[in-house]
Every structure is written in structure tokens, then in C-alpha cells.
Amino acid sequence: MELVQYIIMNNSLGMNKGKIAAQCAHSSVSVLEKVDDDTISEWKINGMKKVVLKIGTTEELLELFEKAKRKHPCALITDAGRTQIEAGSKTCFACGPITEEEGNKYFGKLKLL
């Protein structure tokens, strides 16, 4: 079973590519604090696969985050408001690494960013 880290971006905020990349990085690193060392090692050995998906609204982002975090390690990113968007904006969350099978249960209907 291949492990995948999923990053779900809030597509409603109008962030530019650089801001999106920074937010993805924040979430990817933050969630690893919640993952056990064996899972991280296995994920690293197999290429650290990541899938970045988009969701349409903050409400949808938060709903999916709450659902996924019940069973899996997740990290929600809240922006500080120093550049493009308002302080407190929920930009994205990362989940996992988890198996693709588990990921598809939560994220299978979302489109790639």
C-alpha cells in the first residue's frame, strides 16, 4: 500500500502561485509533527508522494478537515495576513501520509489543483 500525503487548498481565496506553494509547504511540514516515525520513514523511502487538490469554499474545507482528522493526522493552516489575504483565513490542510485507499474515501471526488 502506497502512502500519500494529501494537501487540500481553499480555492476561494484568490492566492497567487507563490502563496499557494508556501501554504502547501506549511501544511506538509506541520502535519508531520502528528505522524509516527515509522510511517514517516516508510513514506520517505517510497518517494514522499503528495497529491494537491482544491476545494471551493472555506466552509467545505473546514467540513472535510473535521471529517478527516477524526481518523487521520491533519494540520489546518490559518494565514497570518501579512501578504495577500486576510489574517485568519483558512488556506489549506494536509492529511497524512495515509494509504491511497483511505485517501480516496475522503478526497476521491476532489480535483487536482
PLY file of the C-alpha trace (Angstrom):
ply
format ascii 1.0
element vertex 113
property float x
property float y
property float z
element edge 112
property int vertex1
property int vertex2
end_header
0.00 0.00 0.00
1.44 3.31 -1.07
1.36 6.14 1.44
0.26 9.57 0.23
0.12 12.97 1.86
-2.95 14.91 0.72
-2.99 18.71 0.66
-6.38 20.36 0.22
-6.25 24.01 -0.94
-9.01 26.56 -0.38
-9.61 27.70 -3.96
-11.86 30.62 -2.97
-9.13 32.93 -1.64
-7.53 34.03 -4.92
-3.98 33.27 -3.81
-1.21 33.53 -6.40
1.04 30.56 -7.21
3.77 31.58 -4.80
1.33 31.97 -1.92
-0.23 28.61 -2.74
3.19 26.96 -2.76
4.08 28.47 0.62
0.79 27.36 2.16
1.27 23.83 0.79
4.72 23.72 2.38
3.38 24.94 5.73
0.74 22.23 5.80
3.05 19.45 4.60
5.58 20.13 7.34
3.02 20.84 10.08
1.13 17.57 9.74
4.31 15.51 10.09
4.51 16.55 13.75
1.42 14.37 14.25
2.68 11.27 12.39
4.65 8.41 13.91
8.29 7.92 12.88
7.74 4.53 11.22
5.06 5.94 8.91
7.25 8.92 8.01
10.21 6.62 7.27
8.12 4.37 5.02
6.71 7.40 3.19
10.18 8.90 2.69
11.65 5.63 1.39
8.88 5.43 -1.20
9.28 8.96 -2.58
7.14 11.16 -0.27
4.15 11.16 -2.64
1.89 14.19 -2.30
-1.40 14.97 -4.01
-2.59 18.60 -4.02
-6.33 19.04 -4.51
-8.69 22.00 -4.49
-11.93 22.70 -2.71
-14.35 25.53 -3.45
-15.07 27.27 -0.14
-13.76 27.76 3.37
-16.85 26.01 4.72
-16.19 22.93 2.57
-12.51 22.96 3.60
-13.38 23.03 7.30
-16.06 20.36 6.96
-13.65 17.99 5.20
-10.85 18.79 7.68
-13.11 17.94 10.64
-14.15 14.67 8.99
-10.62 13.57 8.05
-8.99 14.49 11.37
-11.28 12.10 13.25
-9.24 9.18 11.90
-6.05 10.62 10.44
-3.34 13.14 11.28
-4.29 16.52 9.78
-2.98 20.08 10.06
-5.07 23.13 9.17
-3.22 26.28 8.12
-4.51 29.69 9.17
-2.85 32.64 7.44
-1.22 35.44 9.44
-2.42 38.07 6.96
0.99 39.59 6.19
0.72 39.45 2.41
-2.23 38.72 0.12
-5.14 37.57 2.23
-6.89 38.46 5.49
-5.47 37.30 8.79
-7.31 34.24 10.00
-8.07 32.90 6.52
-8.07 29.10 6.37
-5.84 28.41 3.37
-5.41 24.64 3.33
-4.89 21.47 5.29
-2.65 18.46 4.94
-3.61 14.91 5.81
-1.25 12.01 6.28
0.64 10.29 4.88
-2.14 7.72 4.72
-2.90 4.90 2.31
-4.37 5.78 -1.07
-7.37 3.64 -0.20
-8.08 5.74 2.89
-7.35 8.96 0.99
-9.85 8.10 -1.71
-12.60 7.78 0.91
-12.15 11.42 1.88
-10.64 13.12 -1.15
-11.56 10.96 -4.15
-14.12 13.42 -5.54
-11.86 16.48 -5.42
-9.97 17.75 -8.48
-6.24 18.34 -8.75
-5.19 21.93 -8.13
0 1
1 2
2 3
3 4
4 5
5 6
6 7
7 8
8 9
9 10
10 11
11 12
12 13
13 14
14 15
15 16
16 17
17 18
18 19
19 20
20 21
21 22
22 23
23 24
24 25
25 26
26 27
27 28
28 29
29 30
30 31
31 32
32 33
33 34
34 35
35 36
36 37
37 38
38 39
39 40
40 41
41 42
42 43
43 44
44 45
45 46
46 47
47 48
48 49
49 50
50 51
51 52
52 53
53 54
54 55
55 56
56 57
57 58
58 59
59 60
60 61
61 62
62 63
63 64
64 65
65 66
66 67
67 68
68 69
69 70
70 71
71 72
72 73
73 74
74 75
75 76
76 77
77 78
78 79
79 80
80 81
81 82
82 83
83 84
84 85
85 86
86 87
87 88
88 89
89 90
90 91
91 92
92 93
93 94
94 95
95 96
96 97
97 98
98 99
99 100
100 101
101 102
102 103
103 104
104 105
105 106
106 107
107 108
108 109
109 110
110 111
111 112
